[in-house]
Each structure stands twice: as structure tokens, then as C-alpha cells.
Amino acid sequence: MISVTDIAAGKIQDSITRRGRGLGIRVGVRTTGCSGLAYTLEYVDNEQGQHCIAHYDDKGVRIYVKPEHLVYLDGMTIDYQKRGLNEGFEFINDNEKDRCGCGESFRV
């Protein structure tokens, strides 16, 4: 299961409303950086071509995930943080063993 905090759900819903379209978000991982993996987040506008996708509904947000990414993401929570001038989505994932020094990639 992947969940979102209240503030993250609000930000996602606001973004979908501003975009004027969207069913939810897709989260996943890609190979990159010093530690090997980085999170991806993108908006899903239609379910066509979404074969073999697991999905969850949490706080009114539909979350799409490729089954092969669940090994890395199961149990993760998506939050939204604002720190000074910086703000954005934060991934809280107990599957992480460590992150690289710059915080862009992680290892499981």
C-alpha cells in the first residue's frame, strides 16, 4: 500500500484541478545517481496504456504503480514539505537503506 498525507493529497488535487485534467499520479523508480534509484512522480490523464498497473485510492487521490516497482515502494508515504524557499513532495520509505549525499538517489 502507498499512502499520501493530507497536505500531499491537497497539493495533488490542486494540481490536477489547475491542469484541468488528470485521474491521479503514477509513482515509480528509475535507475540513476550515486546510490542507484530515484523516485518518479507524474500525472496520469487516462487509463489507456496503463496495463499491469496496481492502483490505490487514498484521501481522494488515485495512485498508480507498476507491479515491478512495488518491491521498492510498498509501505511508502508521500508527503509535501515546505522548508524556507524550498517545497515539494517527499517520499518516506522504510525500504530505503541509505541515500546519497545530495539526497537525489537511494538504495534498498
Secondary structure, DSSP 8 states (H G I E B T S, - for coil): --EE-HHHHHHHHHHHHHHT--SEEEEEEEEETTTEEEEEEEEE--STT-TT-EEEEETTEEEEE-GGGHHHHTT-EEEEEEETTEEEEEEE-TT--EE-TTSS-EE-
